[in-house]
Amino acid sequence: MSIVRYFTKPSAPESPSSANNKRRLDQTVDKVDKRSKNQRYDDSKCQRKFLPKWIDQWPWLQHRQDKIFCQVCLKYPSIAKPSGKRNAFFDGCDIFRVESIRSHESSRPHLECFAYFCRDDVTQVIGSPNELSSPNINATPIGLAMRKLNDDQLRRYSNLFSTVFMLAKYGKPMSDMPMQCALLRKVGAEIGDNYQNDKSASAFLTHIAAVIKKNNIHEIQDAAFLSVLADGSADVSIIEQENIFVRYVSKGVPVTTMVSIEAPAHSHALGVYEAIKDGLNSVNLNMENMTSRDKPGPKLVCANFDGASVMQGRKSGVVAHILEEAPYVIPVHCILLTS
């Protein structure tokens, strides 16, 4: 050992936290350098511009005033910009990059707007190509853009929506969506490269439910008479939920449909009754119309509940509140609970 080394104080080993901070600092510097390099490239060498061929791949794009817009999002401003949040393709995007378009394509506002558009307009395009000349399709720019969707793209959307519907019908989690998409690719189904994660599946499911509910509303409104059924249960958070159904006759066949799940303000009869009315209102049924001969719509003739006093009580139960508004309604004790 040298005498210099003997009298020199050994340096302390570098702590793990210091090493991590140094590593993060180096990564930040690298990102800044890369960002600066890309900016210098854009400013000096690359003059980016809109490419017309992009419309063939993304028919919802619109190029005007040297900016690109999303025609789907423009049709639904309240969904595209919830609470005034920024949406570059709604306000006009001046960054002509494929990455920007793909990022918007997979964004939640765009997915929700696109689902609403499919529900409102594209149904007839998918259902029958002969209806492409319909005025309500051709009259709008968005309709012209959607006409450019080829059969392959429409088939992909149909496969994805069908997959999400299957997951929901059999009680599977939306996190199974990537696995199901991998299976579809394995068997040769066309699903494209987008909308294959759990977030997209949840957005699809929201609007599938909206379409089903809309169809149910039309069918319920065509009925002459109906019965209301309700039963309470607690969810996983031990919060009381009221499950509300209606029963009616459609084309000679009795039909029972769930209309809503509501959380009563309290478990007393009045709270449950108000929750039932809220559930009926969600499908355009209100007590005034259902109990008046002069109002349009189906009429309430029966109330079917279990035997709990809060439901069947004739003085202060839910049945008592219903009979106050419609004395002719027939209260029925649930048959399964009478034995």
C-alpha positions in Angstrom: 0.0 0.0 0.0 1.4 3.5 -0.9 1.7 6.1 1.7 -0.6 8.5 -0.2 -3.3 5.9 -0.3 -2.8 5.3 3.5 -3.4 8.9 4.4 -6.2 9.5 1.9 -9.8 9.2 3.3 -11.8 6.6 1.4 -14.8 7.9 -0.5 -18.2 6.9 0.8 -20.1 4.4 -1.4 -22.9 6.0 -3.5 -26.3 5.5 -1.9 -29.0 3.8 -3.9 -31.2 6.9 -3.8 -28.4 9.0 -5.2 -27.9 6.5 -8.0 -31.6 6.5 -8.9 -31.7 10.3 -8.9 -28.7 10.4 -11.2 -30.3 7.8 -13.5 -33.6 9.8 -13.7 -31.6 13.0 -14.4 -29.8 11.3 -17.2 -33.1 10.0 -18.7 -34.6 13.5 -18.5 -31.7 15.0 -20.2 -31.8 12.4 -22.9 -35.6 13.1 -23.5 -35.0 16.8 -23.7 -32.1 16.3 -26.1 -34.3 14.0 -28.3 -37.2 16.5 -28.2 -34.9 19.4 -29.1 -33.4 17.3 -31.9 -36.9 16.5 -33.3 -38.0 20.1 -33.1 -34.9 21.2 -35.0 -35.6 18.6 -37.6 -39.1 19.8 -38.0 -38.1 23.5 -38.2 -35.2 23.1 -40.6 -35.6 20.0 -42.8 -39.2 18.7 -42.6 -42.2 20.7 -43.7 -45.1 18.5 -42.6 -48.4 18.8 -44.5 -51.7 17.0 -44.7 -51.7 13.9 -47.0 -54.9 13.3 -48.8 -54.3 9.5 -48.6 -55.0 9.8 -44.9 -58.7 10.2 -45.6 -58.7 6.7 -47.2 -57.5 5.2 -43.9 -59.4 7.5 -41.6 -62.5 8.7 -43.4 -63.7 10.8 -40.5 -60.8 13.2 -41.0 -61.5 16.7 -42.5 -58.9 19.1 -43.8 -59.7 22.8 -43.9 -57.9 26.0 -43.0 -54.6 24.1 -42.8 -55.9 22.1 -39.9 -57.4 18.7 -39.5 -60.7 18.0 -37.7 -62.6 14.9 -36.7 -66.1 14.9 -38.3 -67.4 12.4 -35.8 -66.4 14.5 -32.8 -67.8 17.7 -34.4 -71.2 16.1 -34.5 -71.3 15.5 -30.8 -69.6 18.5 -29.1 -70.9 17.7 -25.6 -69.2 14.3 -25.7 -66.1 15.4 -27.6 -65.4 18.2 -25.1 -66.8 17.2 -21.8 -66.7 20.1 -19.3 -64.8 22.2 -21.8 -61.8 19.9 -21.9 -59.4 20.3 -24.8 -59.9 18.2 -27.9 -57.3 19.1 -30.7 -59.3 17.4 -33.4 -62.5 19.3 -32.4 -60.8 22.7 -32.3 -58.5 21.9 -35.2 -55.1 20.1 -35.1 -52.1 21.6 -36.9 -49.8 18.8 -36.1 -49.7 16.7 -39.3 -48.4 13.4 -37.8 -49.8 9.9 -38.1 -49.1 9.4 -34.4 -51.5 12.3 -33.6 -54.3 10.8 -35.7 -53.8 7.4 -34.1 -53.8 8.8 -30.6 -57.1 10.6 -31.3 -58.6 7.5 -32.9 -58.0 5.5 -29.6 -59.0 8.3 -27.3 -62.1 7.9 -25.1 -64.0 11.0 -26.4 -63.6 9.8 -30.0 -64.7 6.2 -29.2 -67.8 7.5 -27.4 -68.7 9.9 -30.3 -68.1 7.1 -32.8 -70.3 4.8 -30.9 -73.1 7.4 -30.9 -72.6 7.9 -34.6 -72.9 4.2 -35.2 -76.1 4.1 -33.2 -77.7 7.1 -35.0 -76.6 6.9 -38.6 -74.3 4.1 -39.6 -76.8 1.3 -38.7 -78.5 1.6 -42.0 -75.2 1.6 -43.8 -74.2 -1.6 -42.2 -77.6 -3.1 -42.5 -78.2 -2.5 -46.2 -75.8 -1.0 -48.8 -78.9 -0.1 -50.9 -79.8 2.5 -48.4 -76.7 4.6 -49.0 -78.7 7.0 -51.1 -80.9 7.9 -48.1 -81.1 11.7 -47.8 -80.2 11.7 -44.1 -76.9 9.9 -44.9 -75.8 11.9 -48.0 -76.9 15.3 -46.7 -74.0 15.6 -44.2 -70.3 15.6 -44.7 -69.9 13.0 -42.0 -72.2 10.7 -44.0 -70.1 11.2 -47.1 -67.0 10.3 -45.1 -68.6 7.2 -43.7 -69.6 6.0 -47.1 -65.8 5.6 -47.7 -65.7 2.9 -45.1 -65.2 -0.3 -47.0 -66.8 -3.6 -46.2 -63.6 -4.9 -44.4 -63.7 -2.0 -42.0 -67.3 -2.4 -41.2 -66.8 -6.1 -40.7 -64.0 -5.3 -38.2 -66.3 -3.0 -36.2 -69.1 -5.6 -36.2 -66.7 -8.3 -34.9 -65.5 -6.1 -32.1 -69.0 -5.1 -31.0 -70.1 -8.7 -31.1 -67.2 -9.7 -29.0 -68.0 -7.1 -26.4 -71.6 -8.1 -26.4 -70.6 -11.7 -25.8 -68.4 -10.7 -22.8 -71.2 -8.8 -21.2 -73.9 -11.4 -21.9 -71.9 -14.2 -20.1 -70.7 -12.0 -17.3 -67.0 -11.9 -18.3 -64.8 -8.9 -17.4 -63.8 -6.4 -20.0 -60.2 -7.2 -19.2 -60.8 -10.4 -21.3 -61.0 -8.3 -24.4 -57.3 -8.6 -25.5 -57.5 -12.4 -25.0 -60.7 -12.6 -27.1 -59.2 -10.5 -29.8 -56.1 -12.7 -29.9 -58.4 -15.7 -30.4 -60.3 -14.0 -33.2 -57.0 -13.3 -35.0 -56.0 -16.9 -34.5 -59.2 -18.2 -36.3 -58.8 -15.6 -39.0 -61.5 -13.1 -38.1 -60.9 -9.5 -39.2 -60.6 -7.1 -36.3 -58.0 -4.6 -37.3 -55.4 -3.1 -34.9 -57.4 -0.7 -32.8 -60.1 -0.8 -30.0 -58.9 -4.0 -28.5 -58.3 -3.1 -24.9 -60.6 -3.0 -21.9 -61.2 0.7 -22.1 -62.4 0.5 -25.6 -64.6 -2.5 -24.7 -66.1 -0.5 -21.8 -67.0 2.3 -24.2 -68.5 -0.1 -26.7 -70.5 -1.7 -23.9 -71.9 1.6 -22.8 -73.4 2.3 -26.2 -74.5 -1.2 -26.8 -76.6 -0.8 -23.7 -77.9 2.5 -24.9 -79.1 1.0 -28.2 -80.7 -2.0 -26.4 -82.4 0.4 -24.0 -83.6 2.6 -26.8 -85.2 -0.5 -28.5 -86.8 -1.5 -25.3 -88.3 1.9 -24.8 -90.0 1.7 -28.2 -91.4 -1.7 -27.5 -92.6 -0.7 -24.0 -94.3 2.4 -25.4 -96.2 0.3 -27.9 -97.7 -1.9 -25.2 -101.3 -1.2 -23.9 -100.8 -2.2 -20.3 -97.9 -3.1 -18.1 -97.0 -4.4 -14.6 -94.2 -3.1 -12.5 -92.0 -5.5 -10.5 -89.3 -4.5 -8.0 -87.0 -6.2 -5.5 -84.2 -5.0 -3.4 -80.7 -6.3 -2.8 -77.3 -5.1 -1.5 -74.3 -4.7 -3.9 -70.7 -5.6 -3.0 -70.4 -2.3 -1.1 -73.4 -3.2 1.0 -75.5 -0.3 -0.6 -79.2 -1.1 -1.1 -80.1 -1.3 -4.7 -83.6 -1.6 -6.1 -84.0 -3.7 -9.3 -86.9 -2.5 -11.4 -88.7 -4.5 -14.1 -91.8 -4.1 -16.2 -93.9 -6.9 -17.7 -96.1 -6.4 -20.8 -97.4 -8.2 -23.8 -95.6 -7.7 -27.2 -97.0 -9.4 -30.3 -99.0 -11.7 -28.1 -96.1 -12.8 -26.0 -95.5 -11.8 -22.4 -92.2 -10.0 -21.9 -90.4 -9.1 -18.7 -87.6 -6.5 -19.1 -85.3 -4.9 -16.5 -85.5 -1.1 -16.9 -83.1 0.1 -14.2 -81.2 -0.4 -11.0 -81.7 2.5 -8.6 -80.2 3.3 -5.2 -83.0 4.5 -2.9 -82.3 7.5 -0.8 -83.4 5.4 2.2 -85.0 2.0 2.8 -88.3 3.3 3.9 -91.4 2.8 1.7 -91.3 6.4 0.3 -87.6 6.1 -0.6 -88.2 2.8 -2.4 -91.2 4.2 -4.2 -89.2 7.2 -5.4 -86.5 4.9 -6.6 -89.1 2.8 -8.6 -90.5 6.0 -10.2 -86.9 7.1 -11.1 -86.3 3.7 -12.8 -89.6 4.0 -14.7 -88.7 7.5 -15.8 -85.5 6.2 -17.3 -87.6 4.5 -20.0 -90.0 7.4 -20.4 -92.7 6.0 -18.1 -94.1 8.3 -15.5 -97.0 7.8 -13.1 -99.0 10.7 -14.5 -99.1 9.1 -18.0 -99.6 5.6 -16.7 -102.5 6.5 -14.5 -104.4 8.9 -16.9 -106.7 7.8 -19.6 -106.1 11.0 -21.5 -102.3 10.6 -21.7 -100.6 8.5 -24.3 -98.5 5.4 -23.5 -99.1 2.1 -21.6 -101.2 2.0 -18.5 -100.2 0.6 -15.1 -102.5 -2.3 -14.0 -100.5 -4.4 -11.6 -97.7 -4.1 -9.0 -95.8 -7.2 -8.2 -93.5 -7.2 -5.1 -92.4 -9.5 -2.3 -94.3 -9.8 1.0 -92.2 -7.4 3.0 -94.3 -4.8 4.8 -92.3 -2.0 3.3 -93.5 -3.2 -0.1 -97.0 -4.7 0.4 -98.1 -2.5 3.4 -101.6 -1.1 2.6 -101.2 1.9 5.0 -97.6 3.1 4.4 -95.9 0.6 2.1 -95.0 1.1 -1.6 -98.3 -0.4 -2.6 -100.1 2.2 -0.5 -98.3 5.0 -2.4 -99.2 3.5 -5.8 -102.8 3.0 -4.8 -103.0 6.7 -3.9 -102.3 7.6 -7.5 -104.0 4.7 -9.2 -106.6 3.0 -7.0 -107.4 0.4 -9.7 -103.9 -1.1 -9.7 -103.9 -4.8 -8.5 -101.2 -5.5 -6.0 -99.8 -9.0 -6.4 -97.6 -11.0 -3.9 -94.7 -12.6 -5.6 -95.7 -16.2 -6.3 -92.2 -17.6 -5.6 -92.3 -16.2 -2.1 -95.8 -17.3 -1.1 -94.9 -20.9 -0.3 
